[in-house]
Amino acid sequence: MKKVFKDKIINVDDKNDNKFLFDYISFWEENNNVEIVYLSELLEKRKNNNMLLKAKQKPAIYSNVYSPKDELEIFCYLFEKALKEKKKVHIIWITLKEELNIIEDYYKSIWFKREDVNCYEVDFKKALVTVSVKIENIMWKWSDYKRMWDKIFFNPPIRESGQVKAMYKWINKWIISNIYFKKLENEHKNFLEKLIKEEHLLWITLAKLLKYNLEDIWFKWKNSELVINYS
């Protein structure tokens, strides 16, 4: 088995297998150094119940129960407030490429882009605004509404396919600091394996998304372990 860290991969036993061990943060504590904001809580106040009724007949409409316009407006307010007050904020469950464009422009203005890997060298200890994406918002696609119906009626919702693809892009560019899940389920583990095998996410990038970026942001946490079998 091999252990994956933020900057290296080492053997932890003598077995020549394809198992990789990751640490992940399974519980976050409130932190005086960082304000944690869940977009879902702010979006719930703007829930469109008329759209919800329509979604019972046409499930893809559910994406507008919590509108992209409202989400972007909330995000921009939080982003501008953090920069104005020079206070760190971590925004959880973003779903829009427009939000990520704002974050990328911010990181671009204070850090440099590594052209060799098309990624940004972000110092998350110093970044005033950082973001997480909820694992369900990249596991599922907008087209899955037809098959899954209300099983994937989340807040924030699964957005249209272009938005989901954008999440992958910015994960690989090291703009998104964390993939968030409240409790690691088997379907989450299977999806993380898929990111490695099919989306070609680097082992070290996944390790950063699961733990080390959050460590740099100054979160307190409880550690757990995840084994991915690469076969």
C-alpha positions in Angstrom: 0.0 0.0 0.0 1.1 3.5 -0.7 0.3 6.7 1.3 -0.6 9.8 -0.6 0.5 13.2 0.9 0.3 16.7 -0.5 3.7 16.5 -2.2 4.8 12.9 -2.3 3.6 9.2 -2.4 5.5 6.7 -0.2 5.2 2.9 0.4 3.8 2.1 3.9 4.2 -1.7 3.7 6.1 -4.3 1.6 3.1 -5.3 -0.5 3.3 -4.5 -4.1 -0.3 -3.8 -4.7 -2.4 -1.0 -6.2 -3.9 0.3 -3.0 -3.5 4.0 -2.1 -4.2 5.4 1.3 -5.6 9.0 1.8 -6.3 11.0 4.9 -9.5 13.0 4.7 -11.2 15.5 7.1 -14.4 13.9 8.4 -15.4 16.6 10.8 -14.9 20.3 10.7 -14.9 22.5 13.8 -15.8 26.2 13.8 -12.7 28.3 13.5 -12.2 31.9 14.7 -9.8 32.5 11.9 -12.2 31.5 9.1 -15.9 32.2 8.6 -17.6 29.2 7.2 -20.6 29.9 5.0 -23.0 27.2 3.7 -24.7 28.6 0.5 -27.5 26.2 1.1 -28.6 28.1 4.3 -28.7 31.4 2.4 -30.4 29.9 -0.7 -33.1 28.3 1.4 -34.5 31.7 2.2 -35.0 32.3 -1.5 -36.5 29.0 -2.3 -39.0 29.2 -5.2 -42.0 26.9 -4.2 -43.8 27.5 -7.5 -40.8 26.0 -9.3 -40.8 23.1 -6.8 -44.4 22.3 -7.7 -43.5 22.3 -11.4 -40.5 20.1 -10.7 -42.8 17.3 -9.6 -43.9 17.0 -13.2 -40.7 18.1 -14.9 -37.8 17.3 -12.6 -35.1 19.2 -14.6 -36.9 22.4 -13.6 -35.7 21.7 -10.0 -32.4 23.4 -10.9 -34.3 26.7 -10.7 -35.9 26.1 -7.3 -32.8 27.7 -6.0 -31.9 30.0 -8.9 -28.4 30.5 -10.3 -29.0 34.2 -10.3 -29.7 34.2 -6.5 -26.7 32.0 -5.8 -24.4 34.2 -7.8 -25.7 37.3 -6.1 -25.1 35.8 -2.6 -21.6 34.6 -3.6 -20.6 38.1 -4.9 -21.8 39.7 -1.7 -19.7 37.3 0.4 -16.7 37.6 -1.9 -16.7 41.4 -1.9 -17.4 41.6 1.9 -14.4 39.4 2.6 -12.0 41.5 0.5 -13.3 44.7 1.9 -13.0 43.6 5.5 -9.9 41.5 4.9 -11.4 38.6 6.7 -11.1 34.9 5.6 -14.2 33.2 4.4 -14.7 29.6 3.2 -17.8 29.2 1.0 -19.2 25.7 0.8 -21.3 24.2 -2.0 -20.7 26.5 -5.0 -22.2 25.2 -8.3 -21.6 27.9 -10.9 -18.7 28.6 -13.3 -19.4 32.3 -12.9 -18.4 32.0 -9.2 -15.2 30.1 -10.2 -14.3 32.7 -12.8 -14.4 35.3 -10.0 -12.2 33.1 -7.8 -9.8 32.5 -10.6 -9.4 36.2 -11.4 -8.8 36.8 -7.7 -6.1 34.1 -7.5 -4.6 35.3 -10.8 -4.2 38.8 -9.4 -2.1 37.7 -6.4 -0.5 34.3 -7.4 1.0 32.9 -10.5 -0.2 30.3 -12.9 2.0 27.4 -13.6 1.9 27.1 -17.4 3.5 23.7 -17.4 0.5 22.1 -15.6 -2.1 24.9 -16.3 -2.8 25.3 -12.6 -2.4 28.0 -10.0 0.0 27.9 -7.1 -2.4 29.2 -4.4 -1.3 29.8 -0.9 -4.5 28.9 0.9 -3.1 30.2 4.2 -3.2 33.7 2.7 -6.2 33.5 0.4 -9.1 35.5 1.8 -11.8 33.6 -0.1 -11.7 29.8 -0.6 -14.4 27.5 -1.9 -15.7 23.9 -1.7 -17.9 21.9 -4.0 -20.3 19.4 -2.6 -19.6 15.9 -4.0 -23.2 15.3 -5.1 -23.0 18.4 -7.3 -20.3 16.8 -9.4 -21.4 13.2 -9.0 -24.7 13.8 -10.8 -25.5 15.5 -14.1 -28.4 17.7 -15.1 -29.6 14.9 -17.4 -29.9 12.6 -14.3 -33.0 14.4 -13.1 -35.1 12.4 -15.6 -33.9 9.1 -14.2 -33.4 10.0 -10.5 -36.2 12.5 -9.9 -36.4 13.7 -6.4 -33.6 11.4 -5.2 -31.3 14.2 -6.4 -33.3 17.2 -5.3 -30.5 18.9 -3.4 -29.8 22.4 -2.1 -27.9 23.8 -4.0 -29.3 21.8 -6.9 -27.5 20.0 -9.7 -27.0 22.6 -12.4 -27.0 22.2 -16.2 -24.3 20.0 -17.7 -22.0 22.9 -18.6 -21.8 23.9 -15.0 -20.9 20.4 -13.8 -18.1 20.2 -16.4 -16.8 23.5 -15.2 -16.4 22.1 -11.7 -14.1 19.4 -13.1 -12.0 22.0 -14.9 -11.5 24.2 -11.8 -10.7 21.2 -9.6 -7.9 20.3 -12.0 -6.7 23.9 -12.0 -6.4 23.9 -8.2 -9.0 26.7 -7.8 -11.5 24.6 -5.8 -9.9 23.8 -2.4 -12.1 20.9 -1.3 -14.6 18.3 -2.3 -17.1 18.3 0.5 -19.1 15.4 1.9 -20.7 15.2 5.3 -20.2 11.5 5.6 -18.2 9.3 3.2 -20.6 6.8 1.7 -19.7 3.9 -0.7 -21.1 5.9 -3.7 -18.8 8.7 -2.8 -15.8 6.4 -2.6 -16.7 4.9 -6.0 -16.9 8.4 -7.5 -13.5 9.4 -6.1 -12.1 6.3 -7.7 -13.7 7.3 -11.0 -12.1 10.7 -10.7 -8.7 9.0 -10.6 -9.3 6.3 -13.2 -11.5 8.1 -15.8 -11.0 11.8 -15.2 -7.3 11.4 -14.7 -7.2 13.4 -11.5 -3.7 13.3 -10.0 -3.3 11.3 -6.7 -1.7 14.3 -5.0 -4.4 16.7 -6.2 -7.0 14.4 -4.6 -5.0 14.3 -1.4 -5.0 18.1 -1.3 -8.8 18.2 -2.0 -9.5 15.8 0.8 -7.3 17.2 3.5 -4.2 19.4 2.9 -5.8 22.4 1.4 -8.2 22.7 4.3 -5.3 22.2 6.7 -3.6 25.2 5.0 -6.8 27.3 5.3 -6.5 26.7 9.1 -9.4 24.4 9.8 -9.5 22.2 12.9 -10.7 18.7 12.1 -11.0 15.0 12.8 -8.9 12.8 10.5 -10.2 9.6 8.8 -8.7 7.3 6.2 -9.8 6.3 2.7 -8.2 3.4 0.6 -8.6 3.6 -3.2 -7.8 0.4 -5.1 -6.4 1.3 -8.5 -6.9 -1.8 -10.6 
